[in-house]
Amino acid sequence: MKDYKEWASLKKGDEVTDFFRQKTGVIISDIGIGYTVEWKDGTKERITNGMLYEK
C-alpha cells in the first residue's frame, strides 16, 4: 500500500499492480481523483482507493 506521497507520485505510463487482485496494467490517465488503468486483459478501470503500487 502507498502513502499519500507515493500514491501522488504515480503518473501516466507507469506500470502498476492492484494490491488486492494482483492485476497488472498501465496508467492511461492521471487527471482528476485517482487513476485510470488499462489492465493487461484490455479492460479499463478508475482506481481511487490507493491500492496500486508501481511494478
C-alpha positions, -999 to 999 in steps of 0.1 A, spaced: 0 0 0 12 35 -7 12 65 15 -1 98 0 32 110 -14 39 77 -31 3 75 -45 6 111 -58 39 103 -75 23 79 -99 19 92 -135 6 83 -169 26 55 -184 36 39 -151 31 1 -149 12 -7 -118 -3 -37 -99 -35 -37 -79 -27 -45 -43 -56 -69 -37 -63 -85 -70 -27 -87 -83 -38 -74 -117 -11 -56 -137 -17 -27 -161 -6 7 -172 -19 41 -161 -36 58 -191 -49 88 -173 -39 107 -141 -64 136 -144 -88 142 -115 -91 120 -85 -73 86 -88 -60 70 -119 -75 52 -150 -57 19 -155 -58 -3 -186 -53 -38 -173 -33 -65 -193 -67 -81 -202 -78 -50 -220 -103 -37 -195 -101 -1 -182 -109 9 -146 -108 40 -125 -89 34 -93 -93 58 -64 -86 37 -33 -48 40 -32 -42 3 -36 -19 5 -66 18 0 -64 44 6 -91 57 -25 -107 
